[in-house]
Amino acid sequence: MRLEGRVALVTGAKQGIGEGVSRVLARHGAQVVLTDVDPGVAETAERIGGRARALVMDVTDPGQVEEVFAEVGRVDILVNNAGIYPRRRLVEMDEDFLHHVFEVNVFGMFRCCKAALPGMLERRYGKIINMSSVTGPMVGTPSGGQTAYGASKAAVVGFTKTLALETAQYGINVNAILPGYIHSPSAVGLRGGDRVSAEEAMREFGYKIPMGRQGSPEDVGYLALFLASDESSYLTGSCIVIDGGNTLQEEYLGPYRPLY
């Protein structure tokens, strides 16, 4: 199996992309530690099965991050997925709101990388995968309200590139994934409508995307699998978009209904 003998730690793993990534990594041989601020992450680990276990960790708490990484010990693969995306227009935003977005989306990533890196540097091996977004580094949202979120995800890209350069000579690969629209529990309601069921609304929303559907958490998981595997040993500092071709559109010409 591609990740046999490797230990992976995934943050924000209770549901959505974090769960999908954890499931794929475990399926391909990794011992996966799912972490989340929500104790319900234990149920997610139980559903994944024997190669998974769960620990509660709040990435905004430096002491808790240090304790969890000390308990886990060796971490070969770190997936910084924990993130929030509340919407608030800049003129309505207070400092606490801005700080909280960055505490989770940016500083949480800093803390986890800092905790994992000493062991990776010593072993001359490590895979760090940071979850950014197409929002911020590439596009904005017409409805607005995502200046804090977009800025935080752009920061993830800058962090990824500079850390990749800092650690390349130690055999450590640092890359970022930039998802577009992913069908996950947290997205239901944001993209739905009153006239149809949530699932039908999500399916209809997917027809706006050239591939005719929203991505799944497992789609992101398989990209993470490649970045976590030895097949990606010569890839570092890369920021890879996974969005079904959505950001390729200069003009929307849909709906794009799948022909397969």
C-alpha positions in Angstrom: 0.0 0.0 0.0 1.3 3.5 -0.9 1.4 4.8 2.6 2.1 1.7 4.6 4.1 2.5 7.8 3.4 6.2 7.6 1.7 8.3 10.3 -0.6 11.1 9.1 -2.2 13.8 11.2 -5.2 15.6 9.8 -6.7 18.7 11.4 -10.4 19.7 11.0 -11.2 16.1 10.3 -14.6 15.6 11.8 -16.4 16.0 8.5 -16.2 17.3 4.9 -12.7 17.6 3.3 -10.9 16.6 6.5 -12.9 13.4 6.7 -12.5 12.6 3.0 -8.7 13.1 3.2 -8.5 10.9 6.3 -10.5 8.2 4.8 -8.4 8.0 1.6 -5.1 8.1 3.5 -6.2 5.3 5.8 -7.5 3.3 2.8 -4.0 3.4 1.4 -2.2 2.2 4.4 -1.5 5.2 6.6 -2.1 5.3 10.4 -4.3 8.4 10.5 -4.8 10.6 13.5 -8.0 12.7 13.0 -8.1 15.9 15.1 -10.8 18.4 15.5 -12.1 20.9 18.1 -15.4 18.9 18.1 -15.3 15.7 20.1 -17.5 14.2 17.5 -14.3 13.5 15.5 -14.1 10.2 17.5 -17.2 9.0 15.7 -15.7 9.8 12.3 -12.6 7.8 13.2 -14.8 4.9 14.3 -16.5 5.0 10.9 -13.2 4.9 9.1 -12.0 2.0 11.0 -8.8 0.3 12.3 -6.2 2.6 10.7 -7.8 5.7 12.3 -7.9 7.2 15.7 -9.1 10.6 17.0 -7.9 13.3 19.3 -9.5 16.6 20.3 -7.4 19.5 19.3 -8.1 23.2 19.1 -5.5 24.7 16.7 -6.0 28.1 18.3 -4.6 26.8 21.6 -0.8 26.5 21.4 -0.6 24.3 24.5 -3.1 21.9 23.2 -1.3 21.6 19.9 2.0 20.9 21.6 0.3 18.2 23.8 -1.4 16.4 20.9 1.8 16.3 18.8 3.8 15.1 21.8 1.2 12.3 22.4 1.2 11.2 18.7 5.0 11.3 18.4 6.2 10.7 14.9 4.2 12.5 12.2 5.2 11.7 8.6 2.3 13.5 6.9 0.6 16.6 8.2 -2.6 17.9 6.6 -3.5 21.4 7.8 -7.2 21.3 6.9 -8.8 23.1 9.9 -10.5 26.2 8.7 -13.6 28.4 9.0 -15.3 30.6 6.4 -17.7 33.0 8.1 -18.9 35.8 5.9 -19.0 39.5 6.9 -18.4 42.6 4.9 -15.3 44.6 5.8 -17.3 47.7 7.0 -19.2 45.5 9.4 -16.2 43.5 10.7 -14.6 44.1 14.1 -11.1 43.1 15.1 -12.2 40.0 17.0 -13.8 38.6 13.9 -10.7 39.2 11.8 -8.4 37.8 14.4 -10.5 34.6 14.9 -10.5 33.8 11.1 -6.7 34.2 11.1 -6.2 32.3 14.4 -7.9 29.2 12.8 -6.9 29.4 9.1 -3.4 30.8 9.4 -1.9 30.6 12.9 -3.3 27.2 13.5 -1.3 26.0 10.4 1.8 27.8 11.8 1.5 26.0 15.1 1.0 22.5 13.7 3.9 22.9 11.2 6.1 24.1 14.0 5.2 21.1 16.1 5.7 18.6 13.3 8.8 20.0 11.8 11.5 19.1 14.4 10.9 15.4 13.9 10.7 15.8 10.1 13.9 17.7 10.0 15.6 15.0 12.1 14.4 12.2 10.0 15.0 14.1 6.7 11.5 13.2 5.6 8.1 14.8 5.8 5.0 15.7 3.8 3.1 18.9 4.7 -0.2 19.6 2.9 -1.9 22.9 3.5 -5.5 23.5 2.6 -5.9 26.9 0.9 -8.8 27.7 -1.5 -9.4 29.3 -4.9 -11.1 32.1 -3.0 -8.5 34.7 -2.1 -5.4 33.6 -4.1 -7.4 33.4 -7.4 -11.0 34.6 -7.2 -13.5 36.4 -5.1 -17.1 35.7 -4.3 -19.7 38.1 -6.0 -21.9 38.1 -2.9 -19.0 39.6 -0.9 -18.3 39.1 2.7 -15.1 37.1 2.3 -12.3 39.6 2.6 -11.1 38.0 5.9 -11.4 34.5 4.5 -9.8 35.3 1.2 -6.9 37.0 2.8 -6.3 34.1 5.2 -6.3 31.6 2.3 -3.9 33.8 0.3 -1.7 33.7 3.4 -1.7 29.9 3.3 -0.3 30.1 -0.3 2.5 32.4 0.8 3.3 30.3 3.8 3.4 27.2 1.7 5.9 28.5 -0.8 8.3 30.0 1.7 8.2 27.0 4.0 8.8 24.7 1.0 12.0 26.6 0.2 13.1 26.6 3.9 12.8 22.8 4.2 13.6 21.5 0.7 17.1 20.4 1.5 15.9 18.3 4.3 13.7 16.1 2.1 10.5 17.7 3.2 7.7 18.5 0.7 5.4 21.3 1.4 2.4 21.8 -1.0 -1.0 23.4 -0.9 -4.4 22.3 -2.3 -6.8 24.9 -3.5 -10.3 23.4 -3.6 -13.2 25.0 -5.4 -16.8 24.0 -4.6 -16.8 20.8 -2.6 -20.0 19.0 -1.7 -19.8 18.7 2.1 -22.2 19.0 5.1 -21.0 22.6 5.9 -21.9 23.7 2.3 -25.5 22.6 2.4 -27.6 25.7 3.0 -25.0 28.0 1.7 -25.8 26.9 -1.9 -29.3 25.5 -1.5 -32.7 27.1 -2.2 -36.1 27.0 -0.7 -37.9 25.5 -3.7 -36.0 22.2 -3.7 -34.5 19.7 -1.3 -31.0 20.4 -0.1 -29.5 17.5 -2.2 -31.3 18.6 -5.3 -30.2 22.2 -4.8 -26.6 21.0 -4.4 -26.9 19.0 -7.5 -28.3 21.9 -9.5 -25.5 24.1 -8.2 -23.0 21.6 -9.6 -24.3 22.3 -13.1 -22.6 25.7 -12.9 -19.2 23.9 -12.9 -17.7 22.7 -16.3 -17.5 19.1 -15.0 -21.2 19.2 -14.1 -20.8 18.6 -10.4 -19.3 19.8 -7.2 -16.2 18.0 -6.0 -16.4 15.4 -3.3 -14.2 15.3 -0.1 -12.7 12.1 -1.5 -11.7 13.9 -4.7 -9.6 16.2 -2.5 -8.5 13.2 -0.6 -7.0 11.5 -3.7 -5.0 14.6 -4.5 -3.8 14.7 -0.9 -2.8 11.0 -1.3 -0.5 11.8 -4.2 1.1 14.7 -2.3 1.5 12.4 0.7 3.1 9.6 -1.3 6.7 9.1 -2.4 5.5 9.7 -6.0 5.5 13.4 -5.3 9.0 13.5 -3.9 10.2 16.1 -6.5 7.2 18.4 -6.0 7.3 21.2 -3.4 6.0 24.7 -3.1 3.2 23.9 -5.5 -0.4 25.1 -5.1 -2.7 22.8 -6.9 -6.3 23.8 -7.9 -9.0 21.2 -7.8 -12.3 22.7 -8.9 -13.7 20.8 -11.9 -12.5 23.6 -14.2 -14.6 26.3 -12.6 -11.9 29.0 -12.4 -11.2 28.5 -16.1 -14.4 30.2 -17.1 -14.1 33.8 -18.2 -17.9 33.7 -18.9 -20.5 31.3 -17.6 -22.0 29.3 -20.4 -23.7 26.6 -18.4 -25.6 24.7 -17.2 -23.1 22.0 -17.7 -24.9 18.7 -17.5 -22.6 15.7 -17.5 -22.6 13.6 -20.7 -21.1 10.5 -19.0 
